[in-house]
């Protein structure tokens, strides 16, 4: 009788352990590689971080991991901004697509996964914005929301 009682008590514990083992504690947090620019560009990027809006294209700011003043994000799947990135190789391609949105020039790159990557042109720091495939239906709307902050924090010129 004593062994039956132990089996009955053990069954609920076993069920909890099986359920817990099958659960995933993952979340939908975005991640982004943090650029490593020099001190002058880092200062510009920190200024940009302070100027960025709380919402972009109706999406709340949810910064990616690891936390950094050089990266920002909005929504899930996230629109990701990285400041201080390297100059994209396509920047010198005369056939590359570009756009100007509210006074900020952008290099446009469609990626193999259906997302778009935009990188600022003619600014003292390169700012990259990646729009996931799921959010490309709104076109350049995220850039419209980001342009005022970029114009305020990243002066016109050629990034070094």
Buried (B, 14 or more C-beta within 10 A) or exposed (E): EEEEEEEEEEEEEEEEEEEEEEEEEEEEEBEBEBBEBEEEBBBBBBBBBEBBEEEBBEBEBBBBEEEBBBBBBBBBBBBBBBBBBEBBEBBEEEEBEEBEBEEBBBBBBEEEEEBBBBBBBEBBBBBBBBBBEEBBEEBBBBBBBBBBBBBEBBEEEEBE
